[in-house]
Amino acid sequence: MKFKKDQLYIALLLIIIFIIAGCRSVPREIPDDLLPEEFFRLAQTAMVDWGNHRAALFYYEEFINRFPDMRGKIIEAEYEIAFIHFKRRHYDEARRRFESILAQYETPESIHFNEWPRVLSIRILETIDQRQYGRRAGR
């Protein structure tokens, strides 16, 4: 069976599309024995190497579900989720999440949190205000 040149190009294009779509998909499942730091590594790889926001969100959200007692790391995962929304220009969702993060720093357990999610959340909220309203927020 002979393929015409146009059919070959179409077949190659479809193969490339399926490969790219596969790289941008969300994992169906995560192994039960995956270590906490591996969730963050996989999420960062999905974001940086593949630009796959959905997969990164999946890894961070699954981390939060599987390790509810790791409050210090959960706040970091929540920051990363908020930051993804910010990068995607979903400013209302990002604002809601960054404000939720800041509220958690008003609790006694915040002494166990790293300071960087709080500091960066404040800065990004100021950036959101500038982009949405053209002003600096007094935070």
Secondary structure as the mmCIF struct_conf table of DSSP 4:
data_model
#
loop_
_struct_conf.conf_type_id
_struct_conf.id
_struct_conf.beg_label_comp_id
_struct_conf.beg_label_asym_id
_struct_conf.beg_label_seq_id
_struct_conf.end_label_comp_id
_struct_conf.end_label_asym_id
_struct_conf.end_label_seq_id
HELX_LH_PP_P HELX_LH_PP_P1 LYS A 2 LYS A 4
HELX_RH_AL_P HELX_RH_AL_P1 LYS A 5 CYS A 23
TURN_TY1_P TURN_TY1_P1 ARG A 24 ARG A 24
BEND BEND1 SER A 25 SER A 25
HELX_LH_PP_P HELX_LH_PP_P2 VAL A 26 PRO A 27
BEND BEND2 ARG A 28 ARG A 28
TURN_TY1_P TURN_TY1_P2 ASP A 32 ASP A 33
HELX_RH_AL_P HELX_RH_AL_P2 PRO A 36 VAL A 48
TURN_TY1_P TURN_TY1_P3 ASP A 49 TRP A 50
HELX_RH_AL_P HELX_RH_AL_P3 HIS A 53 ARG A 66
TURN_TY1_P TURN_TY1_P4 PRO A 68 ASP A 69
HELX_RH_AL_P HELX_RH_AL_P4 ARG A 71 LYS A 87
TURN_TY1_P TURN_TY1_P5 ARG A 88 ARG A 89
HELX_RH_AL_P HELX_RH_AL_P5 TYR A 91 GLN A 104
TURN_TY1_P TURN_TY1_P6 TYR A 105 GLU A 106
BEND BEND3 THR A 107 THR A 107
HELX_RH_3T_P HELX_RH_3T_P1 PRO A 108 HIS A 112
BEND BEND4 PHE A 113 PHE A 113
BEND BEND5 GLU A 115 GLU A 115
HELX_RH_AL_P HELX_RH_AL_P6 TRP A 116 TYR A 133
BEND BEND6 GLY A 134 ARG A 135
#
